[in-house]
């Protein structure tokens, strides 16, 4: 605060940041890997997290749907309430979490083998995809992480449900 005062700089009280539309880009049927990578927002996610971390002093708007709420409070009280700041911070953290999940889901699908071995359906036409892993339990077997995009895995065991629960 002393440095701000010395340099006649006002503290930041409001941060507004909309992330690149990664999900919209990757939903397009003609989306390329390069196109998807271009829509990964790095600085915006960092800015949202930094502002949300400091929500006691900073209001963070991560969605245009919150513009009116913040403007209404600002015009009425000259500031944003602590309750609203907490809600906006939570929304920013949830937004960055969802954004990161969308990116990792996209790359998991892109970099896993999309070929499905004969007979490896998880019922009702659900394809089981496998992502190669570096190490396996037995030298004669190829290790892989299996996942399904929809539905359930074809085999459930008690030990698997304990691991995934």
PyMOL commands that place a pseudoatom at each C-alpha (Angstrom):
pseudoatom trace, name=CA, resn=UNK, resi=1, chain=A, elem=C, hetatm=0, pos=[0.000, 0.000, 0.000]
pseudoatom trace, name=CA, resn=UNK, resi=2, chain=A, elem=C, hetatm=0, pos=[2.931, 2.322, 0.719]
pseudoatom trace, name=CA, resn=UNK, resi=3, chain=A, elem=C, hetatm=0, pos=[4.285, 1.746, -2.792]
pseudoatom trace, name=CA, resn=UNK, resi=4, chain=A, elem=C, hetatm=0, pos=[0.883, 2.540, -4.266]
pseudoatom trace, name=CA, resn=UNK, resi=5, chain=A, elem=C, hetatm=0, pos=[0.674, 5.759, -2.273]
pseudoatom trace, name=CA, resn=UNK, resi=6, chain=A, elem=C, hetatm=0, pos=[4.248, 6.751, -3.143]
pseudoatom trace, name=CA, resn=UNK, resi=7, chain=A, elem=C, hetatm=0, pos=[3.518, 6.312, -6.839]
pseudoatom trace, name=CA, resn=UNK, resi=8, chain=A, elem=C, hetatm=0, pos=[-0.008, 7.777, -6.669]
pseudoatom trace, name=CA, resn=UNK, resi=9, chain=A, elem=C, hetatm=0, pos=[-1.575, 4.523, -7.889]
pseudoatom trace, name=CA, resn=UNK, resi=10, chain=A, elem=C, hetatm=0, pos=[-5.067, 3.479, -6.884]
pseudoatom trace, name=CA, resn=UNK, resi=11, chain=A, elem=C, hetatm=0, pos=[-5.567, -0.116, -5.759]
pseudoatom trace, name=CA, resn=UNK, resi=12, chain=A, elem=C, hetatm=0, pos=[-7.335, -2.490, -8.147]
pseudoatom trace, name=CA, resn=UNK, resi=13, chain=A, elem=C, hetatm=0, pos=[-10.906, -2.985, -6.998]
pseudoatom trace, name=CA, resn=UNK, resi=14, chain=A, elem=C, hetatm=0, pos=[-12.510, -4.652, -10.004]
pseudoatom trace, name=CA, resn=UNK, resi=15, chain=A, elem=C, hetatm=0, pos=[-11.252, -7.275, -12.464]
pseudoatom trace, name=CA, resn=UNK, resi=16, chain=A, elem=C, hetatm=0, pos=[-13.338, -8.329, -15.463]
pseudoatom trace, name=CA, resn=UNK, resi=17, chain=A, elem=C, hetatm=0, pos=[-12.105, -11.262, -17.523]
pseudoatom trace, name=CA, resn=UNK, resi=18, chain=A, elem=C, hetatm=0, pos=[-13.834, -13.451, -20.099]
pseudoatom trace, name=CA, resn=UNK, resi=19, chain=A, elem=C, hetatm=0, pos=[-11.897, -16.550, -21.157]
pseudoatom trace, name=CA, resn=UNK, resi=20, chain=A, elem=C, hetatm=0, pos=[-11.276, -17.585, -24.765]
pseudoatom trace, name=CA, resn=UNK, resi=21, chain=A, elem=C, hetatm=0, pos=[-14.159, -19.757, -26.005]
pseudoatom trace, name=CA, resn=UNK, resi=22, chain=A, elem=C, hetatm=0, pos=[-12.309, -23.099, -25.897]
pseudoatom trace, name=CA, resn=UNK, resi=23, chain=A, elem=C, hetatm=0, pos=[-15.468, -25.214, -25.506]
pseudoatom trace, name=CA, resn=UNK, resi=24, chain=A, elem=C, hetatm=0, pos=[-17.231, -23.451, -28.370]
pseudoatom trace, name=CA, resn=UNK, resi=25, chain=A, elem=C, hetatm=0, pos=[-14.202, -23.900, -30.629]
pseudoatom trace, name=CA, resn=UNK, resi=26, chain=A, elem=C, hetatm=0, pos=[-13.752, -27.598, -29.864]
pseudoatom trace, name=CA, resn=UNK, resi=27, chain=A, elem=C, hetatm=0, pos=[-17.470, -28.280, -30.362]
pseudoatom trace, name=CA, resn=UNK, resi=28, chain=A, elem=C, hetatm=0, pos=[-17.176, -27.304, -34.020]
pseudoatom trace, name=CA, resn=UNK, resi=29, chain=A, elem=C, hetatm=0, pos=[-17.003, -30.334, -36.310]
pseudoatom trace, name=CA, resn=UNK, resi=30, chain=A, elem=C, hetatm=0, pos=[-14.124, -28.804, -38.290]
pseudoatom trace, name=CA, resn=UNK, resi=31, chain=A, elem=C, hetatm=0, pos=[-12.036, -27.940, -35.212]
pseudoatom trace, name=CA, resn=UNK, resi=32, chain=A, elem=C, hetatm=0, pos=[-8.371, -28.796, -35.651]
pseudoatom trace, name=CA, resn=UNK, resi=33, chain=A, elem=C, hetatm=0, pos=[-5.847, -29.438, -32.911]
pseudoatom trace, name=CA, resn=UNK, resi=34, chain=A, elem=C, hetatm=0, pos=[-4.146, -26.151, -33.811]
pseudoatom trace, name=CA, resn=UNK, resi=35, chain=A, elem=C, hetatm=0, pos=[-7.475, -24.329, -33.616]
pseudoatom trace, name=CA, resn=UNK, resi=36, chain=A, elem=C, hetatm=0, pos=[-8.187, -25.800, -30.204]
pseudoatom trace, name=CA, resn=UNK, resi=37, chain=A, elem=C, hetatm=0, pos=[-4.744, -24.876, -28.895]
pseudoatom trace, name=CA, resn=UNK, resi=38, chain=A, elem=C, hetatm=0, pos=[-5.228, -21.274, -30.087]
pseudoatom trace, name=CA, resn=UNK, resi=39, chain=A, elem=C, hetatm=0, pos=[-8.324, -21.036, -27.876]
pseudoatom trace, name=CA, resn=UNK, resi=40, chain=A, elem=C, hetatm=0, pos=[-6.584, -22.072, -24.648]
pseudoatom trace, name=CA, resn=UNK, resi=41, chain=A, elem=C, hetatm=0, pos=[-6.530, -18.985, -22.469]
pseudoatom trace, name=CA, resn=UNK, resi=42, chain=A, elem=C, hetatm=0, pos=[-3.474, -18.890, -20.216]
pseudoatom trace, name=CA, resn=UNK, resi=43, chain=A, elem=C, hetatm=0, pos=[-3.345, -15.316, -18.926]
pseudoatom trace, name=CA, resn=UNK, resi=44, chain=A, elem=C, hetatm=0, pos=[-7.088, -15.060, -18.358]
pseudoatom trace, name=CA, resn=UNK, resi=45, chain=A, elem=C, hetatm=0, pos=[-7.181, -18.112, -16.103]
pseudoatom trace, name=CA, resn=UNK, resi=46, chain=A, elem=C, hetatm=0, pos=[-4.236, -16.750, -14.138]
pseudoatom trace, name=CA, resn=UNK, resi=47, chain=A, elem=C, hetatm=0, pos=[-5.907, -13.354, -13.804]
pseudoatom trace, name=CA, resn=UNK, resi=48, chain=A, elem=C, hetatm=0, pos=[-9.184, -14.908, -12.623]
pseudoatom trace, name=CA, resn=UNK, resi=49, chain=A, elem=C, hetatm=0, pos=[-7.432, -17.007, -9.992]
pseudoatom trace, name=CA, resn=UNK, resi=50, chain=A, elem=C, hetatm=0, pos=[-5.297, -14.115, -8.755]
pseudoatom trace, name=CA, resn=UNK, resi=51, chain=A, elem=C, hetatm=0, pos=[-8.281, -11.799, -8.433]
pseudoatom trace, name=CA, resn=UNK, resi=52, chain=A, elem=C, hetatm=0, pos=[-10.439, -14.489, -6.822]
pseudoatom trace, name=CA, resn=UNK, resi=53, chain=A, elem=C, hetatm=0, pos=[-7.660, -15.252, -4.343]
pseudoatom trace, name=CA, resn=UNK, resi=54, chain=A, elem=C, hetatm=0, pos=[-7.761, -11.570, -3.345]
pseudoatom trace, name=CA, resn=UNK, resi=55, chain=A, elem=C, hetatm=0, pos=[-11.562, -11.306, -3.269]
pseudoatom trace, name=CA, resn=UNK, resi=56, chain=A, elem=C, hetatm=0, pos=[-11.536, -9.536, 0.096]
pseudoatom trace, name=CA, resn=UNK, resi=57, chain=A, elem=C, hetatm=0, pos=[-10.194, -6.489, -1.760]
pseudoatom trace, name=CA, resn=UNK, resi=58, chain=A, elem=C, hetatm=0, pos=[-11.115, -7.191, -5.382]
pseudoatom trace, name=CA, resn=UNK, resi=59, chain=A, elem=C, hetatm=0, pos=[-14.385, -7.920, -7.157]
pseudoatom trace, name=CA, resn=UNK, resi=60, chain=A, elem=C, hetatm=0, pos=[-13.882, -10.485, -9.904]
pseudoatom trace, name=CA, resn=UNK, resi=61, chain=A, elem=C, hetatm=0, pos=[-16.320, -10.776, -12.781]
pseudoatom trace, name=CA, resn=UNK, resi=62, chain=A, elem=C, hetatm=0, pos=[-15.805, -13.939, -14.810]
pseudoatom trace, name=CA, resn=UNK, resi=63, chain=A, elem=C, hetatm=0, pos=[-19.119, -13.910, -16.662]
pseudoatom trace, name=CA, resn=UNK, resi=64, chain=A, elem=C, hetatm=0, pos=[-21.070, -11.237, -18.534]
pseudoatom trace, name=CA, resn=UNK, resi=65, chain=A, elem=C, hetatm=0, pos=[-24.158, -12.463, -16.659]
pseudoatom trace, name=CA, resn=UNK, resi=66, chain=A, elem=C, hetatm=0, pos=[-22.767, -10.753, -13.532]
pseudoatom trace, name=CA, resn=UNK, resi=67, chain=A, elem=C, hetatm=0, pos=[-22.224, -7.301, -15.047]
pseudoatom trace, name=CA, resn=UNK, resi=68, chain=A, elem=C, hetatm=0, pos=[-25.662, -5.997, -14.059]
pseudoatom trace, name=CA, resn=UNK, resi=69, chain=A, elem=C, hetatm=0, pos=[-25.383, -7.267, -10.465]
pseudoatom trace, name=CA, resn=UNK, resi=70, chain=A, elem=C, hetatm=0, pos=[-22.040, -5.568, -9.900]
pseudoatom trace, name=CA, resn=UNK, resi=71, chain=A, elem=C, hetatm=0, pos=[-23.109, -2.342, -11.623]
pseudoatom trace, name=CA, resn=UNK, resi=72, chain=A, elem=C, hetatm=0, pos=[-26.302, -2.219, -9.575]
pseudoatom trace, name=CA, resn=UNK, resi=73, chain=A, elem=C, hetatm=0, pos=[-24.416, -2.593, -6.279]
pseudoatom trace, name=CA, resn=UNK, resi=74, chain=A, elem=C, hetatm=0, pos=[-21.732, -0.152, -7.376]
pseudoatom trace, name=CA, resn=UNK, resi=75, chain=A, elem=C, hetatm=0, pos=[-24.263, 2.493, -8.382]
pseudoatom trace, name=CA, resn=UNK, resi=76, chain=A, elem=C, hetatm=0, pos=[-26.348, 2.000, -5.242]
pseudoatom trace, name=CA, resn=UNK, resi=77, chain=A, elem=C, hetatm=0, pos=[-23.578, 1.733, -2.596]
pseudoatom trace, name=CA, resn=UNK, resi=78, chain=A, elem=C, hetatm=0, pos=[-20.387, 2.904, -4.304]
pseudoatom trace, name=CA, resn=UNK, resi=79, chain=A, elem=C, hetatm=0, pos=[-18.880, -0.559, -3.773]
pseudoatom trace, name=CA, resn=UNK, resi=80, chain=A, elem=C, hetatm=0, pos=[-19.541, -4.276, -4.133]
pseudoatom trace, name=CA, resn=UNK, resi=81, chain=A, elem=C, hetatm=0, pos=[-20.690, -6.078, -0.996]
pseudoatom trace, name=CA, resn=UNK, resi=82, chain=A, elem=C, hetatm=0, pos=[-18.490, -8.675, 0.673]
pseudoatom trace, name=CA, resn=UNK, resi=83, chain=A, elem=C, hetatm=0, pos=[-21.191, -11.291, 0.134]
pseudoatom trace, name=CA, resn=UNK, resi=84, chain=A, elem=C, hetatm=0, pos=[-21.229, -10.601, -3.603]
pseudoatom trace, name=CA, resn=UNK, resi=85, chain=A, elem=C, hetatm=0, pos=[-17.415, -10.630, -3.736]
pseudoatom trace, name=CA, resn=UNK, resi=86, chain=A, elem=C, hetatm=0, pos=[-17.390, -14.075, -2.107]
pseudoatom trace, name=CA, resn=UNK, resi=87, chain=A, elem=C, hetatm=0, pos=[-19.965, -15.376, -4.577]
pseudoatom trace, name=CA, resn=UNK, resi=88, chain=A, elem=C, hetatm=0, pos=[-18.059, -13.930, -7.524]
pseudoatom trace, name=CA, resn=UNK, resi=89, chain=A, elem=C, hetatm=0, pos=[-14.793, -15.458, -6.263]
pseudoatom trace, name=CA, resn=UNK, resi=90, chain=A, elem=C, hetatm=0, pos=[-16.422, -18.869, -5.991]
pseudoatom trace, name=CA, resn=UNK, resi=91, chain=A, elem=C, hetatm=0, pos=[-17.841, -18.482, -9.480]
pseudoatom trace, name=CA, resn=UNK, resi=92, chain=A, elem=C, hetatm=0, pos=[-14.391, -17.563, -10.835]
pseudoatom trace, name=CA, resn=UNK, resi=93, chain=A, elem=C, hetatm=0, pos=[-12.794, -20.612, -9.203]
pseudoatom trace, name=CA, resn=UNK, resi=94, chain=A, elem=C, hetatm=0, pos=[-15.576, -22.852, -10.553]
pseudoatom trace, name=CA, resn=UNK, resi=95, chain=A, elem=C, hetatm=0, pos=[-15.158, -21.281, -13.975]
pseudoatom trace, name=CA, resn=UNK, resi=96, chain=A, elem=C, hetatm=0, pos=[-11.418, -21.962, -14.111]
pseudoatom trace, name=CA, resn=UNK, resi=97, chain=A, elem=C, hetatm=0, pos=[-11.974, -25.515, -12.843]
pseudoatom trace, name=CA, resn=UNK, resi=98, chain=A, elem=C, hetatm=0, pos=[-14.516, -26.204, -15.586]
pseudoatom trace, name=CA, resn=UNK, resi=99, chain=A, elem=C, hetatm=0, pos=[-12.246, -24.597, -18.167]
pseudoatom trace, name=CA, resn=UNK, resi=100, chain=A, elem=C, hetatm=0, pos=[-9.283, -26.766, -17.135]
pseudoatom trace, name=CA, resn=UNK, resi=101, chain=A, elem=C, hetatm=0, pos=[-11.498, -29.873, -17.165]
pseudoatom trace, name=CA, resn=UNK, resi=102, chain=A, elem=C, hetatm=0, pos=[-12.700, -29.086, -20.690]
pseudoatom trace, name=CA, resn=UNK, resi=103, chain=A, elem=C, hetatm=0, pos=[-9.113, -28.724, -21.886]
pseudoatom trace, name=CA, resn=UNK, resi=104, chain=A, elem=C, hetatm=0, pos=[-7.906, -31.939, -20.235]
pseudoatom trace, name=CA, resn=UNK, resi=105, chain=A, elem=C, hetatm=0, pos=[-10.961, -33.844, -21.517]
pseudoatom trace, name=CA, resn=UNK, resi=106, chain=A, elem=C, hetatm=0, pos=[-10.278, -32.620, -25.034]
pseudoatom trace, name=CA, resn=UNK, resi=107, chain=A, elem=C, hetatm=0, pos=[-6.629, -33.669, -24.949]
pseudoatom trace, name=CA, resn=UNK, resi=108, chain=A, elem=C, hetatm=0, pos=[-7.441, -36.983, -23.277]
pseudoatom trace, name=CA, resn=UNK, resi=109, chain=A, elem=C, hetatm=0, pos=[-9.711, -37.760, -26.222]
pseudoatom trace, name=CA, resn=UNK, resi=110, chain=A, elem=C, hetatm=0, pos=[-7.247, -36.448, -28.803]
pseudoatom trace, name=CA, resn=UNK, resi=111, chain=A, elem=C, hetatm=0, pos=[-4.227, -38.318, -27.475]
pseudoatom trace, name=CA, resn=UNK, resi=112, chain=A, elem=C, hetatm=0, pos=[-5.828, -41.596, -26.486]
pseudoatom trace, name=CA, resn=UNK, resi=113, chain=A, elem=C, hetatm=0, pos=[-6.199, -44.364, -29.006]
pseudoatom trace, name=CA, resn=UNK, resi=114, chain=A, elem=C, hetatm=0, pos=[-9.598, -43.985, -30.578]
pseudoatom trace, name=CA, resn=UNK, resi=115, chain=A, elem=C, hetatm=0, pos=[-9.417, -47.440, -32.111]
pseudoatom trace, name=CA, resn=UNK, resi=116, chain=A, elem=C, hetatm=0, pos=[-11.516, -49.870, -30.175]
pseudoatom trace, name=CA, resn=UNK, resi=117, chain=A, elem=C, hetatm=0, pos=[-10.478, -53.481, -29.895]
pseudoatom trace, name=CA, resn=UNK, resi=118, chain=A, elem=C, hetatm=0, pos=[-12.914, -56.098, -31.155]
pseudoatom trace, name=CA, resn=UNK, resi=119, chain=A, elem=C, hetatm=0, pos=[-15.762, -56.667, -28.725]
pseudoatom trace, name=CA, resn=UNK, resi=120, chain=A, elem=C, hetatm=0, pos=[-14.859, -53.881, -26.314]
pseudoatom trace, name=CA, resn=UNK, resi=121, chain=A, elem=C, hetatm=0, pos=[-18.179, -52.140, -26.087]
pseudoatom trace, name=CA, resn=UNK, resi=122, chain=A, elem=C, hetatm=0, pos=[-19.535, -50.974, -22.765]
pseudoatom trace, name=CA, resn=UNK, resi=123, chain=A, elem=C, hetatm=0, pos=[-23.060, -51.925, -23.673]
pseudoatom trace, name=CA, resn=UNK, resi=124, chain=A, elem=C, hetatm=0, pos=[-25.549, -49.975, -25.771]
pseudoatom trace, name=CA, resn=UNK, resi=125, chain=A, elem=C, hetatm=0, pos=[-22.891, -49.001, -28.310]
pseudoatom trace, name=CA, resn=UNK, resi=126, chain=A, elem=C, hetatm=0, pos=[-20.596, -47.245, -25.817]
pseudoatom trace, name=CA, resn=UNK, resi=127, chain=A, elem=C, hetatm=0, pos=[-17.009, -47.440, -27.003]
pseudoatom trace, name=CA, resn=UNK, resi=128, chain=A, elem=C, hetatm=0, pos=[-14.241, -47.995, -24.491]
pseudoatom trace, name=CA, resn=UNK, resi=129, chain=A, elem=C, hetatm=0, pos=[-11.190, -45.928, -25.309]
pseudoatom trace, name=CA, resn=UNK, resi=130, chain=A, elem=C, hetatm=0, pos=[-7.713, -46.744, -24.083]
pseudoatom trace, name=CA, resn=UNK, resi=131, chain=A, elem=C, hetatm=0, pos=[-4.836, -44.437, -23.376]
pseudoatom trace, name=CA, resn=UNK, resi=132, chain=A, elem=C, hetatm=0, pos=[-1.417, -46.079, -23.398]
pseudoatom trace, name=CA, resn=UNK, resi=133, chain=A, elem=C, hetatm=0, pos=[0.481, -45.955, -20.130]
pseudoatom trace, name=CA, resn=UNK, resi=134, chain=A, elem=C, hetatm=0, pos=[4.227, -46.125, -19.704]
pseudoatom trace, name=CA, resn=UNK, resi=135, chain=A, elem=C, hetatm=0, pos=[4.400, -48.969, -17.168]
pseudoatom trace, name=CA, resn=UNK, resi=136, chain=A, elem=C, hetatm=0, pos=[2.487, -52.226, -16.651]
pseudoatom trace, name=CA, resn=UNK, resi=137, chain=A, elem=C, hetatm=0, pos=[2.205, -54.795, -13.937]
pseudoatom trace, name=CA, resn=UNK, resi=138, chain=A, elem=C, hetatm=0, pos=[3.238, -57.704, -16.178]
pseudoatom trace, name=CA, resn=UNK, resi=139, chain=A, elem=C, hetatm=0, pos=[5.873, -57.522, -18.925]
pseudoatom trace, name=CA, resn=UNK, resi=140, chain=A, elem=C, hetatm=0, pos=[3.745, -59.541, -21.367]
pseudoatom trace, name=CA, resn=UNK, resi=141, chain=A, elem=C, hetatm=0, pos=[0.782, -57.122, -21.120]
pseudoatom trace, name=CA, resn=UNK, resi=142, chain=A, elem=C, hetatm=0, pos=[0.301, -53.658, -22.538]
pseudoatom trace, name=CA, resn=UNK, resi=143, chain=A, elem=C, hetatm=0, pos=[-0.882, -51.290, -19.800]
pseudoatom trace, name=CA, resn=UNK, resi=144, chain=A, elem=C, hetatm=0, pos=[-3.653, -48.816, -20.592]
pseudoatom trace, name=CA, resn=UNK, resi=145, chain=A, elem=C, hetatm=0, pos=[-6.124, -46.539, -18.889]
pseudoatom trace, name=CA, resn=UNK, resi=146, chain=A, elem=C, hetatm=0, pos=[-9.640, -47.290, -20.088]
pseudoatom trace, name=CA, resn=UNK, resi=147, chain=A, elem=C, hetatm=0, pos=[-12.485, -44.797, -20.048]
pseudoatom trace, name=CA, resn=UNK, resi=148, chain=A, elem=C, hetatm=0, pos=[-15.859, -44.277, -21.670]
pseudoatom trace, name=CA, resn=UNK, resi=149, chain=A, elem=C, hetatm=0, pos=[-17.321, -40.995, -22.868]
pseudoatom trace, name=CA, resn=UNK, resi=150, chain=A, elem=C, hetatm=0, pos=[-20.919, -42.036, -22.138]
pseudoatom trace, name=CA, resn=UNK, resi=151, chain=A, elem=C, hetatm=0, pos=[-22.494, -44.878, -20.212]
pseudoatom trace, name=CA, resn=UNK, resi=152, chain=A, elem=C, hetatm=0, pos=[-20.589, -47.210, -17.931]
pseudoatom trace, name=CA, resn=UNK, resi=153, chain=A, elem=C, hetatm=0, pos=[-17.555, -49.442, -18.192]
pseudoatom trace, name=CA, resn=UNK, resi=154, chain=A, elem=C, hetatm=0, pos=[-18.479, -52.945, -19.375]
pseudoatom trace, name=CA, resn=UNK, resi=155, chain=A, elem=C, hetatm=0, pos=[-17.108, -54.665, -16.249]
pseudoatom trace, name=CA, resn=UNK, resi=156, chain=A, elem=C, hetatm=0, pos=[-17.553, -53.472, -12.717]
pseudoatom trace, name=CA, resn=UNK, resi=157, chain=A, elem=C, hetatm=0, pos=[-15.855, -55.062, -9.788]
pseudoatom trace, name=CA, resn=UNK, resi=158, chain=A, elem=C, hetatm=0, pos=[-15.962, -54.339, -6.121]
pseudoatom trace, name=CA, resn=UNK, resi=159, chain=A, elem=C, hetatm=0, pos=[-12.310, -53.306, -6.133]
pseudoatom trace, name=CA, resn=UNK, resi=160, chain=A, elem=C, hetatm=0, pos=[-12.872, -50.915, -9.070]
pseudoatom trace, name=CA, resn=UNK, resi=161, chain=A, elem=C, hetatm=0, pos=[-15.810, -49.240, -7.374]
pseudoatom trace, name=CA, resn=UNK, resi=162, chain=A, elem=C, hetatm=0, pos=[-13.716, -48.675, -4.251]
pseudoatom trace, name=CA, resn=UNK, resi=163, chain=A, elem=C, hetatm=0, pos=[-10.935, -47.103, -6.319]
pseudoatom trace, name=CA, resn=UNK, resi=164, chain=A, elem=C, hetatm=0, pos=[-13.210, -44.774, -8.281]
pseudoatom trace, name=CA, resn=UNK, resi=165, chain=A, elem=C, hetatm=0, pos=[-15.524, -43.818, -5.417]
for i in range(1, 165): cmd.bond("trace and resi %d" % i, "trace and resi %d" % (i + 1))
show_as sticks, trace
zoom trace
